[in-house]
Amino acid sequence: MRMRGHGTLAMVSCAGAWLALVSSLSLAQSAVRASPASTNGATSAGVQASGDPAALKAARDRAADDLRVRIEASPKLPFVATMFTARPPSVDWRSGMVSWVALDAKGNLYELQRGDKADPILVLDSGGKLLRSWGRGEYTIPHSIRIDPAGNIWTVDAASSLVVKYSSRGEKLMAIAVGEQPQMKGPFNGATDIAFGPNGRLFITDGYGNARVLEYTPDGKRVKQWGEHGVGPGQFHLPHAIQIGPDGVIYVADRENGRIETFDLDGRFLGEITGLGRVYSLKLVGGVLWAGMAPLNLPTGAPGWLVKLDAKTGKMLGHLDVDGEHVLHGVEVTASGEPITTAGDQVMWFKSSRR
């Protein structure tokens, strides 16, 4: 894994449908510095350009093996996985796949789920009791849920590309129709996630169909956008999750390019953490960036890891193994530092083993 900034072009390993062409130079902001970690098994641009499926598969396999070795060489973090399940309020009630999770200041867990036997937005207490729910009939593909500093609830629909702001009680406060969706064969064709910058600035990743980050004012007016399809600095192959640090650094999970790109608040490329797998989810807590990822040579939703990264250097600080199906799509962290991730129609809550 490498943290890189502007400068001389270099090739680094990145399995998947794209091969990462990245650059390195002195970083534009002191918050992003070169990482001592490195990536092995680099594939050549010629492999991708040739279109040889066998060569591309071999490159993906090498990159996946390298990633596994590096993750397993990092410390195994002192947590024990426990399954957290919503308690059905009635016999005909059932949660579908939990796409994303978020915690409020009171410790209540907000789940965004895709089943038709319950409302898409579920609010659960620490014991899994359903406190309230809403949103039935308002979503096509519920994708992500975040809570802003004021306690408002934001959701993103990956099909309609609609971003909605609610009060914590479910009152609809605002909707942003991102729009400009290209023609796609599948239903996934919209925005993916939202993050909150200073002074109410809103940043939305639009990765299914498009490949961009958009900025909006607090009242939902578009300011600008950046990004395009590709493998170079500031380009994306499915920007899937986004976080913003207190120093104004924006972190974007460039899912199918196997990296996390960093930008300033004006969209200027700062650097990237490379040599990762399929990066689904991000949660920034202090100087730590939690990332849910899996090897790019496996199907989406395959088992993988929650990886703890130093947000400034990209150094791998530790990991947790995550097994099961449809895992790692969203990640959250409790006030006490316990990571949580999605796992099918449940949530995997990693409890501290030091209690």
C-alpha positions in Angstrom: 0.0 0.0 0.0 1.3 3.5 -0.8 0.2 7.0 -0.1 0.9 9.1 -3.1 0.6 12.7 -4.3 1.1 14.7 -7.5 4.1 14.1 -9.7 6.0 11.5 -11.7 3.8 8.9 -13.2 4.3 5.3 -11.9 2.5 2.0 -12.1 1.0 0.4 -9.0 -0.9 -2.8 -8.5 -4.7 -2.6 -8.8 -6.9 -5.6 -9.7 -10.3 -5.3 -11.2 -11.7 -3.9 -14.4 -9.1 -1.1 -14.3 -5.4 -0.9 -13.7 -4.3 2.0 -11.6 -2.0 4.6 -13.2 -0.9 6.9 -10.4 1.5 9.7 -9.7 3.9 10.6 -6.9 5.4 13.9 -5.7 5.4 16.1 -2.6 1.9 16.3 -1.2 -0.2 19.4 -1.4 -1.2 19.2 2.2 0.7 18.1 5.3 -2.3 15.9 6.3 -1.4 13.4 3.6 2.2 12.1 3.7 4.1 9.2 2.0 3.4 5.8 3.5 6.2 3.4 4.3 4.1 0.5 3.1 4.4 -0.7 -0.4 2.6 -2.7 -3.0 4.0 -5.8 -4.7 2.9 -7.8 -7.7 2.4 -4.8 -9.9 0.6 -5.5 -13.1 1.5 -3.7 -16.4 -0.7 -1.4 -18.4 -0.1 -3.8 -21.3 -2.1 -6.5 -19.6 -5.2 -4.3 -19.5 -4.6 -2.9 -23.0 -4.2 -6.4 -24.5 -7.7 -7.4 -23.3 -6.3 -10.9 -22.5 -8.8 -12.3 -19.9 -6.3 -14.9 -18.7 -3.6 -12.3 -18.1 -6.0 -10.0 -16.4 -7.3 -12.8 -14.1 -3.7 -13.7 -13.2 -2.9 -10.1 -12.4 -6.0 -9.9 -10.2 -5.1 -13.1 -8.4 -1.5 -11.8 -7.8 -2.9 -8.5 -6.4 -5.4 -10.3 -4.2 -2.6 -12.6 -2.8 -0.4 -9.6 -2.1 -3.2 -7.8 -0.3 -4.0 -10.8 1.8 -0.4 -11.2 2.9 -0.1 -7.5 3.8 -3.3 -7.5 5.8 -2.6 -10.6 7.6 0.9 -9.2 8.5 -0.8 -6.3 10.3 -2.0 -6.8 13.9 -5.2 -8.7 14.6 -7.3 -6.2 16.5 -8.7 -7.1 20.0 -12.3 -7.4 19.1 -14.8 -10.3 19.1 -17.5 -10.4 16.4 -21.1 -10.6 17.6 -24.2 -10.6 15.5 -26.7 -7.8 16.1 -30.2 -8.4 14.8 -33.3 -6.2 14.7 -36.0 -7.8 16.9 -39.2 -8.3 14.8 -42.1 -6.2 16.2 -44.6 -8.6 14.5 -44.7 -12.1 13.0 -44.8 -10.8 9.4 -42.0 -8.3 9.8 -38.6 -9.1 8.4 -35.5 -7.1 7.6 -33.8 -7.6 4.2 -30.2 -7.0 3.4 -28.8 -4.2 5.6 -27.0 -1.9 3.1 -25.6 0.7 5.6 -25.6 1.7 9.2 -25.1 4.9 11.3 -25.1 5.7 15.0 -26.6 8.7 16.6 -25.4 10.6 19.6 -27.6 8.5 21.9 -26.2 5.2 20.6 -29.3 4.3 18.6 -28.4 2.4 15.4 -30.0 3.5 12.1 -30.1 0.7 9.5 -30.9 1.2 5.8 -32.3 -2.1 4.5 -33.6 -3.4 1.2 -36.3 -5.8 2.1 -40.0 -5.3 1.4 -41.2 -6.7 4.7 -40.1 -3.6 6.7 -39.6 0.1 6.2 -36.2 0.9 4.6 -35.0 3.1 7.6 -35.0 1.3 10.9 -34.0 2.9 14.2 -32.9 0.3 16.8 -31.8 0.6 20.4 -28.8 -1.2 21.8 -30.8 -4.3 22.3 -32.2 -4.4 18.8 -35.7 -3.1 19.7 -37.3 -1.2 16.9 -37.9 2.4 18.1 -39.3 3.8 14.8 -39.1 3.3 11.1 -40.1 5.0 7.9 -39.5 5.3 4.1 -41.6 2.5 2.6 -42.3 3.2 -1.0 -39.8 6.0 -1.3 -36.7 4.0 -2.4 -35.6 1.9 -5.4 -32.2 0.8 -4.1 -31.5 2.1 -0.6 -27.7 2.5 -0.5 -26.2 4.6 2.3 -27.3 6.4 5.4 -25.3 9.0 7.3 -26.0 11.4 10.3 -24.8 14.9 10.0 -23.3 16.9 13.0 -26.8 18.4 13.8 -28.3 14.9 14.1 -30.2 15.0 10.8 -30.5 11.7 8.8 -29.4 11.5 5.2 -30.0 8.6 2.8 -28.8 7.9 -0.8 -30.7 5.9 -3.4 -28.3 4.1 -5.9 -31.0 3.8 -8.5 -33.0 7.1 -8.5 -29.9 9.1 -7.5 -32.0 10.9 -4.9 -30.4 12.1 -1.7 -32.9 12.8 1.1 -32.5 14.7 4.4 -34.8 13.7 7.4 -35.1 14.8 10.9 -34.3 12.1 13.5 -38.0 11.4 13.7 -38.4 10.8 10.0 -39.7 14.2 8.9 -38.5 14.9 5.3 -36.6 18.1 5.3 -35.0 18.3 1.8 -34.3 16.2 -1.3 -31.5 16.5 -3.8 -32.1 15.0 -7.2 -28.5 14.5 -8.4 -29.7 13.6 -12.0 -27.7 13.3 -15.2 -27.8 9.5 -15.1 -26.5 7.7 -18.1 -28.3 4.8 -19.7 -27.3 1.6 -17.9 -28.2 -2.1 -18.3 -28.7 -2.7 -14.6 -30.7 -1.0 -11.9 -27.6 0.5 -10.1 -27.3 3.9 -11.8 -26.9 6.6 -9.2 -25.3 8.3 -6.3 -23.6 6.2 -3.5 -22.8 8.3 -0.4 -22.7 11.7 1.3 -20.3 13.5 3.6 -20.5 16.8 5.5 -17.9 19.5 5.2 -17.4 22.8 7.1 -20.3 25.3 7.2 -22.8 22.8 6.1 -21.2 22.0 2.7 -22.4 18.7 1.3 -20.3 16.3 -0.8 -21.9 13.4 -2.7 -20.3 10.5 -4.5 -22.0 9.6 -7.8 -20.5 6.3 -8.8 -23.0 4.0 -10.5 -23.0 5.2 -14.1 -21.2 8.4 -13.4 -17.7 8.7 -11.8 -17.7 12.0 -9.9 -18.0 13.9 -6.6 -20.4 16.8 -6.4 -20.6 19.6 -3.9 -23.8 21.3 -2.8 -24.7 24.1 -0.5 -26.5 23.4 2.8 -29.9 24.2 1.1 -29.2 21.7 -1.8 -27.9 23.9 -4.6 -25.1 22.5 -6.7 -21.7 24.2 -6.5 -19.4 22.1 -8.6 -18.3 18.6 -9.5 -15.1 16.8 -10.3 -14.0 13.4 -11.5 -14.4 11.2 -14.5 -14.0 7.5 -15.5 -10.4 6.3 -15.4 -7.5 5.1 -13.4 -5.4 8.3 -13.0 -5.4 10.9 -10.2 -8.8 12.4 -9.7 -10.4 9.7 -11.9 -12.7 6.9 -10.6 -14.1 3.5 -11.2 -17.1 3.5 -8.9 -16.6 6.1 -6.1 -18.5 4.3 -3.4 -18.0 6.0 0.0 -16.8 9.4 1.2 -15.6 10.9 4.4 -14.2 14.4 5.3 -11.6 15.0 8.1 -11.6 18.1 10.4 -8.6 19.3 8.4 -10.7 19.4 5.2 -9.2 16.4 3.6 -11.8 14.4 1.6 -11.4 10.6 1.4 -13.1 8.8 -1.5 -13.3 5.0 -1.7 -12.5 4.3 -5.4 -14.0 0.9 -5.2 -13.1 -0.9 -8.4 -9.7 0.7 -8.7 -8.8 -0.7 -5.3 -7.7 2.6 -3.7 -8.7 5.5 -1.5 -8.2 8.9 -3.2 -7.8 12.2 -1.2 -8.8 15.7 -2.2 -9.0 19.1 -0.7 -12.4 20.9 -0.3 -12.1 22.4 -3.7 -11.6 19.0 -5.4 -7.9 19.2 -5.9 -6.2 15.8 -5.9 -3.9 15.3 -2.9 -2.9 11.7 -3.0 -4.1 8.1 -2.7 -3.8 5.0 -0.6 -3.2 2.3 -3.2 -2.9 -1.5 -3.4 -6.2 -2.1 -1.6 -9.0 -4.4 -2.5 -12.5 -3.6 -3.5 -13.1 -0.7 -1.0 -16.8 -0.6 -0.1 -17.0 1.5 3.0 -15.2 4.2 5.0 -15.5 5.7 8.4 -13.1 8.4 9.7 -12.7 8.6 13.5 -10.1 11.0 14.7 -6.9 10.1 12.8 -8.1 6.6 12.0 -9.8 5.6 8.7 -11.7 2.3 8.9 -12.2 0.7 5.5 -14.3 -2.4 4.6 -12.7 -4.2 1.7 -12.4 -7.6 0.0 -10.2 -9.0 -2.8 -11.0 -7.7 -6.3 -10.8 -11.2 -7.7 -13.8 -12.4 -5.7 -17.5 -11.5 -6.4 -19.0 -8.5 -4.8 -20.2 -9.1 -1.2 -17.5 -11.8 -0.6 -15.7 -12.1 2.8 -12.9 -9.7 3.5 -11.6 -7.4 6.2 -12.2 -4.3 8.2 -8.9 -2.5 8.0 -7.7 0.2 10.3 -5.6 2.8 8.5 -3.6 5.8 9.6 -5.5 8.5 7.8 -2.4 10.7 7.3 0.0 8.1 6.1 -2.1 5.2 4.8 -0.2 2.8 7.1 -2.1 -0.3 8.0 -2.6 -0.4 11.8 -4.6 -3.6 12.1 -7.4 -5.7 10.7 -10.5 -7.8 11.5 -11.6 -10.8 9.5 -15.2 -10.5 8.2 -16.9 -13.7 7.0 -20.3 -14.2 5.5 -22.3 -13.0 2.5 -23.1 -9.4 1.6 -20.7 -8.1 4.2 -18.7 -4.9 4.6 -20.9 -2.6 2.5 -21.2 -0.1 5.3 -19.1 0.6 8.4 -19.7 2.5 11.6 -17.7 3.0 14.9 -19.2 3.4 18.3 -18.2 6.2 20.7 -16.0 3.6 22.6 -14.2 2.6 19.4 -16.0 -0.6 18.5 -16.4 -1.1 14.7 -19.7 -2.3 13.2 -20.3 -3.5 9.7 -23.2 -4.9 7.6 -23.6 -8.6 7.2 -26.6 -9.8 5.2 -29.8 -9.0 7.0 -27.9 -8.4 10.2 -25.1 -6.3 11.6 -21.7 -7.6 12.8 -20.7 -5.7 15.9 -17.1 -6.1 17.0 -17.0 -6.0 20.8 -13.8 -5.2 22.7 -12.1 -8.4 24.0 -10.3 -6.3 26.7 -13.4 -5.8 28.9 
